[in-house]
Amino acid sequence: MRQVIEDLLKETAAERTYEELVKSSVNGKLASEIYHTAKKIYPLKRVEIIKSKVIK
């Protein structure tokens, strides 16, 4: 499940600019995308992004 979420985040980060990525992270759109992908693997109630980190 972690691998699927990590792959989704990498794909999303590659497609969007930094500003778009931060905006979607803050407004909850990214968490919603993660939720809809991950709920197919395991039933979830909600997904929240608590912390983010820039890795070079």
Beta strands, then each sheet from edge to edge (+ up, - down):
end
